[in-house]
């Protein structure tokens, strides 16, 4: 399920980066932190993709 907006895609990308240990979880804020806590890596990958 691709994101509905560029902002959602960016937040999902940030959360995905943290899931993959490329970014510190403590650097996440707002929507990206919520996505990190509530979504799987696969779900985040789908949302961060730019399929249109």
N, C-alpha and C positions, 0 to 999 in steps of 0.2 A: 504494500500500500504506500505509494509515494506521498510525500507531504503535499498539503494544499497550498502552501506558500513557501517562499524563499526563507523566511524566518524559521519556519518549522523544520525545513531541511537543514539549516545551519545548526539549530539546536540538537537535532537528531545526530548530526555529524559530530558535534562536540561530545555528546553522550557516548557515541560509538567509540570515539577516540579514547575516552576514559575506560570503557569496557575492555578495550584492547591494551590497556596499560601504556598508551602513548601520551596521555595527559593525566595530570593528577585530578582525582575526584574533587579535591578541595578547591580546584579552580572553577568547577561548574557552579552556575547560578541559575535561578529561576527555572524556566522550562527544561533546560538541558539537564539540570539536577533531578527534576521530577521524572524525566524520561529515563535517566540512568537507573533510578530506583525502581521503576515500574515496568520496564520493557526488556526483552531479551536482546542479545546481540543481533540475532537474525531480524527481529522486528525493527531495530534501529537501522540496520543496513538497508532494509526495504524502504524505510521512510526517508533515509538520507539520499537514496538514489534519485536521479533526475529523469526517471521515465515519465514521458508525457503522452 
